[in-house]
Amino acid sequence: TFFAELSIYIRERNQTIHARENGSTKQIASKSCALALVRQLYHLNIIETFTGENKKKQIEKVNSPGCFLFF
């Protein structure tokens, strides 16, 4: 059995979210841990439901050559 553990700090909420999962392989443990973390973020309304539509990035060119800002 393998274990995966992940913690992230949410600055806007001054909160740390923690997930720990196990699995028969490293990959299963890692994916389970990531899913647990995403579910917590969703239930805290930090991330939205995926609607299937990709948002197009607006590119704004800066006066400096080779620099772009993505929004």
Phi and psi in radians as a Rosetta constraint file:
Dihedral C 1 N 2 CA 2 C 2 CIRCULARHARMONIC -1.949 0.35
Dihedral N 2 CA 2 C 2 N 3 CIRCULARHARMONIC 2.611 0.35
Dihedral C 2 N 3 CA 3 C 3 CIRCULARHARMONIC -2.105 0.35
Dihedral N 3 CA 3 C 3 N 4 CIRCULARHARMONIC 2.495 0.35
Dihedral C 3 N 4 CA 4 C 4 CIRCULARHARMONIC -2.223 0.35
Dihedral N 4 CA 4 C 4 N 5 CIRCULARHARMONIC 2.427 0.35
Dihedral C 4 N 5 CA 5 C 5 CIRCULARHARMONIC -2.413 0.35
Dihedral N 5 CA 5 C 5 N 6 CIRCULARHARMONIC 2.406 0.35
Dihedral C 5 N 6 CA 6 C 6 CIRCULARHARMONIC -2.573 0.35
Dihedral N 6 CA 6 C 6 N 7 CIRCULARHARMONIC 2.392 0.35
Dihedral C 6 N 7 CA 7 C 7 CIRCULARHARMONIC -2.304 0.35
Dihedral N 7 CA 7 C 7 N 8 CIRCULARHARMONIC 2.410 0.35
Dihedral C 7 N 8 CA 8 C 8 CIRCULARHARMONIC -2.303 0.35
Dihedral N 8 CA 8 C 8 N 9 CIRCULARHARMONIC 2.579 0.35
Dihedral C 8 N 9 CA 9 C 9 CIRCULARHARMONIC -1.771 0.35
Dihedral N 9 CA 9 C 9 N 10 CIRCULARHARMONIC 2.245 0.35
Dihedral C 9 N 10 CA 10 C 10 CIRCULARHARMONIC -1.753 0.35
Dihedral N 10 CA 10 C 10 N 11 CIRCULARHARMONIC 1.844 0.35
Dihedral C 10 N 11 CA 11 C 11 CIRCULARHARMONIC -1.109 0.35
Dihedral N 11 CA 11 C 11 N 12 CIRCULARHARMONIC -0.711 0.35
Dihedral C 11 N 12 CA 12 C 12 CIRCULARHARMONIC -1.089 0.35
Dihedral N 12 CA 12 C 12 N 13 CIRCULARHARMONIC -0.537 0.35
Dihedral C 12 N 13 CA 13 C 13 CIRCULARHARMONIC -1.818 0.35
Dihedral N 13 CA 13 C 13 N 14 CIRCULARHARMONIC -0.085 0.35
Dihedral C 13 N 14 CA 14 C 14 CIRCULARHARMONIC 0.933 0.35
Dihedral N 14 CA 14 C 14 N 15 CIRCULARHARMONIC 0.865 0.35
Dihedral C 14 N 15 CA 15 C 15 CIRCULARHARMONIC -2.458 0.35
Dihedral N 15 CA 15 C 15 N 16 CIRCULARHARMONIC 2.524 0.35
Dihedral C 15 N 16 CA 16 C 16 CIRCULARHARMONIC -1.869 0.35
Dihedral N 16 CA 16 C 16 N 17 CIRCULARHARMONIC 2.298 0.35
Dihedral C 16 N 17 CA 17 C 17 CIRCULARHARMONIC -1.857 0.35
Dihedral N 17 CA 17 C 17 N 18 CIRCULARHARMONIC 2.356 0.35
Dihedral C 17 N 18 CA 18 C 18 CIRCULARHARMONIC -2.222 0.35
Dihedral N 18 CA 18 C 18 N 19 CIRCULARHARMONIC 2.405 0.35
Dihedral C 18 N 19 CA 19 C 19 CIRCULARHARMONIC -2.394 0.35
Dihedral N 19 CA 19 C 19 N 20 CIRCULARHARMONIC 2.461 0.35
Dihedral C 19 N 20 CA 20 C 20 CIRCULARHARMONIC -2.516 0.35
Dihedral N 20 CA 20 C 20 N 21 CIRCULARHARMONIC 2.160 0.35
Dihedral C 20 N 21 CA 21 C 21 CIRCULARHARMONIC -2.379 0.35
Dihedral N 21 CA 21 C 21 N 22 CIRCULARHARMONIC 2.814 0.35
Dihedral C 21 N 22 CA 22 C 22 CIRCULARHARMONIC -2.190 0.35
Dihedral N 22 CA 22 C 22 N 23 CIRCULARHARMONIC 2.862 0.35
Dihedral C 22 N 23 CA 23 C 23 CIRCULARHARMONIC -2.886 0.35
Dihedral N 23 CA 23 C 23 N 24 CIRCULARHARMONIC 2.921 0.35
Dihedral C 23 N 24 CA 24 C 24 CIRCULARHARMONIC -1.295 0.35
Dihedral N 24 CA 24 C 24 N 25 CIRCULARHARMONIC -0.374 0.35
Dihedral C 24 N 25 CA 25 C 25 CIRCULARHARMONIC -2.263 0.35
Dihedral N 25 CA 25 C 25 N 26 CIRCULARHARMONIC 2.884 0.35
Dihedral C 25 N 26 CA 26 C 26 CIRCULARHARMONIC -1.085 0.35
Dihedral N 26 CA 26 C 26 N 27 CIRCULARHARMONIC -0.684 0.35
Dihedral C 26 N 27 CA 27 C 27 CIRCULARHARMONIC -1.148 0.35
Dihedral N 27 CA 27 C 27 N 28 CIRCULARHARMONIC -0.750 0.35
Dihedral C 27 N 28 CA 28 C 28 CIRCULARHARMONIC -1.147 0.35
Dihedral N 28 CA 28 C 28 N 29 CIRCULARHARMONIC -0.739 0.35
Dihedral C 28 N 29 CA 29 C 29 CIRCULARHARMONIC -1.094 0.35
Dihedral N 29 CA 29 C 29 N 30 CIRCULARHARMONIC -0.742 0.35
Dihedral C 29 N 30 CA 30 C 30 CIRCULARHARMONIC -1.134 0.35
Dihedral N 30 CA 30 C 30 N 31 CIRCULARHARMONIC -0.782 0.35
Dihedral C 30 N 31 CA 31 C 31 CIRCULARHARMONIC -1.175 0.35
Dihedral N 31 CA 31 C 31 N 32 CIRCULARHARMONIC -0.669 0.35
Dihedral C 31 N 32 CA 32 C 32 CIRCULARHARMONIC -1.134 0.35
Dihedral N 32 CA 32 C 32 N 33 CIRCULARHARMONIC -0.693 0.35
Dihedral C 32 N 33 CA 33 C 33 CIRCULARHARMONIC -1.148 0.35
Dihedral N 33 CA 33 C 33 N 34 CIRCULARHARMONIC -0.780 0.35
Dihedral C 33 N 34 CA 34 C 34 CIRCULARHARMONIC -1.085 0.35
Dihedral N 34 CA 34 C 34 N 35 CIRCULARHARMONIC -0.734 0.35
Dihedral C 34 N 35 CA 35 C 35 CIRCULARHARMONIC -1.119 0.35
Dihedral N 35 CA 35 C 35 N 36 CIRCULARHARMONIC -0.721 0.35
Dihedral C 35 N 36 CA 36 C 36 CIRCULARHARMONIC -1.077 0.35
Dihedral N 36 CA 36 C 36 N 37 CIRCULARHARMONIC -0.691 0.35
Dihedral C 36 N 37 CA 37 C 37 CIRCULARHARMONIC -1.191 0.35
Dihedral N 37 CA 37 C 37 N 38 CIRCULARHARMONIC -0.746 0.35
Dihedral C 37 N 38 CA 38 C 38 CIRCULARHARMONIC -1.105 0.35
Dihedral N 38 CA 38 C 38 N 39 CIRCULARHARMONIC -0.688 0.35
Dihedral C 38 N 39 CA 39 C 39 CIRCULARHARMONIC -1.096 0.35
Dihedral N 39 CA 39 C 39 N 40 CIRCULARHARMONIC -0.704 0.35
Dihedral C 39 N 40 CA 40 C 40 CIRCULARHARMONIC -1.120 0.35
Dihedral N 40 CA 40 C 40 N 41 CIRCULARHARMONIC -0.747 0.35
Dihedral C 40 N 41 CA 41 C 41 CIRCULARHARMONIC -1.090 0.35
Dihedral N 41 CA 41 C 41 N 42 CIRCULARHARMONIC -0.673 0.35
Dihedral C 41 N 42 CA 42 C 42 CIRCULARHARMONIC -1.158 0.35
Dihedral N 42 CA 42 C 42 N 43 CIRCULARHARMONIC -0.800 0.35
Dihedral C 42 N 43 CA 43 C 43 CIRCULARHARMONIC -1.195 0.35
Dihedral N 43 CA 43 C 43 N 44 CIRCULARHARMONIC -0.384 0.35
Dihedral C 43 N 44 CA 44 C 44 CIRCULARHARMONIC -1.549 0.35
Dihedral N 44 CA 44 C 44 N 45 CIRCULARHARMONIC 0.065 0.35
Dihedral C 44 N 45 CA 45 C 45 CIRCULARHARMONIC 1.052 0.35
Dihedral N 45 CA 45 C 45 N 46 CIRCULARHARMONIC 0.577 0.35
Dihedral C 45 N 46 CA 46 C 46 CIRCULARHARMONIC -1.543 0.35
Dihedral N 46 CA 46 C 46 N 47 CIRCULARHARMONIC -0.584 0.35
Dihedral C 46 N 47 CA 47 C 47 CIRCULARHARMONIC -2.091 0.35
Dihedral N 47 CA 47 C 47 N 48 CIRCULARHARMONIC 2.733 0.35
Dihedral C 47 N 48 CA 48 C 48 CIRCULARHARMONIC -1.742 0.35
Dihedral N 48 CA 48 C 48 N 49 CIRCULARHARMONIC 2.925 0.35
Dihedral C 48 N 49 CA 49 C 49 CIRCULARHARMONIC -1.177 0.35
Dihedral N 49 CA 49 C 49 N 50 CIRCULARHARMONIC 2.439 0.35
Dihedral C 49 N 50 CA 50 C 50 CIRCULARHARMONIC -1.345 0.35
Dihedral N 50 CA 50 C 50 N 51 CIRCULARHARMONIC 2.123 0.35
Dihedral C 50 N 51 CA 51 C 51 CIRCULARHARMONIC -1.663 0.35
Dihedral N 51 CA 51 C 51 N 52 CIRCULARHARMONIC -0.114 0.35
Dihedral C 51 N 52 CA 52 C 52 CIRCULARHARMONIC 1.634 0.35
Dihedral N 52 CA 52 C 52 N 53 CIRCULARHARMONIC -0.151 0.35
Dihedral C 52 N 53 CA 53 C 53 CIRCULARHARMONIC -1.755 0.35
Dihedral N 53 CA 53 C 53 N 54 CIRCULARHARMONIC 2.368 0.35
Dihedral C 53 N 54 CA 54 C 54 CIRCULARHARMONIC -1.604 0.35
Dihedral N 54 CA 54 C 54 N 55 CIRCULARHARMONIC 2.364 0.35
Dihedral C 54 N 55 CA 55 C 55 CIRCULARHARMONIC -1.454 0.35
Dihedral N 55 CA 55 C 55 N 56 CIRCULARHARMONIC 2.307 0.35
Dihedral C 55 N 56 CA 56 C 56 CIRCULARHARMONIC -1.389 0.35
Dihedral N 56 CA 56 C 56 N 57 CIRCULARHARMONIC 2.388 0.35
Dihedral C 56 N 57 CA 57 C 57 CIRCULARHARMONIC -1.415 0.35
Dihedral N 57 CA 57 C 57 N 58 CIRCULARHARMONIC 2.359 0.35
Dihedral C 57 N 58 CA 58 C 58 CIRCULARHARMONIC -1.559 0.35
Dihedral N 58 CA 58 C 58 N 59 CIRCULARHARMONIC 2.290 0.35
Dihedral C 58 N 59 CA 59 C 59 CIRCULARHARMONIC -1.863 0.35
Dihedral N 59 CA 59 C 59 N 60 CIRCULARHARMONIC 2.207 0.35
Dihedral C 59 N 60 CA 60 C 60 CIRCULARHARMONIC -2.037 0.35
Dihedral N 60 CA 60 C 60 N 61 CIRCULARHARMONIC 2.128 0.35
Dihedral C 60 N 61 CA 61 C 61 CIRCULARHARMONIC -1.432 0.35
Dihedral N 61 CA 61 C 61 N 62 CIRCULARHARMONIC 2.333 0.35
Dihedral C 61 N 62 CA 62 C 62 CIRCULARHARMONIC -1.675 0.35
Dihedral N 62 CA 62 C 62 N 63 CIRCULARHARMONIC 2.706 0.35
Dihedral C 62 N 63 CA 63 C 63 CIRCULARHARMONIC -1.051 0.35
Dihedral N 63 CA 63 C 63 N 64 CIRCULARHARMONIC -0.387 0.35
Dihedral C 63 N 64 CA 64 C 64 CIRCULARHARMONIC -1.348 0.35
Dihedral N 64 CA 64 C 64 N 65 CIRCULARHARMONIC 2.330 0.35
Dihedral C 64 N 65 CA 65 C 65 CIRCULARHARMONIC -1.145 0.35
Dihedral N 65 CA 65 C 65 N 66 CIRCULARHARMONIC 2.361 0.35
Dihedral C 65 N 66 CA 66 C 66 CIRCULARHARMONIC 1.439 0.35
Dihedral N 66 CA 66 C 66 N 67 CIRCULARHARMONIC 0.084 0.35
Dihedral C 66 N 67 CA 67 C 67 CIRCULARHARMONIC -1.922 0.35
Dihedral N 67 CA 67 C 67 N 68 CIRCULARHARMONIC 2.282 0.35
Dihedral C 67 N 68 CA 68 C 68 CIRCULARHARMONIC -2.331 0.35
Dihedral N 68 CA 68 C 68 N 69 CIRCULARHARMONIC 2.567 0.35
Dihedral C 68 N 69 CA 69 C 69 CIRCULARHARMONIC -1.908 0.35
Dihedral N 69 CA 69 C 69 N 70 CIRCULARHARMONIC 2.283 0.35
Dihedral C 69 N 70 CA 70 C 70 CIRCULARHARMONIC -1.861 0.35
Dihedral N 70 CA 70 C 70 N 71 CIRCULARHARMONIC 2.300 0.35
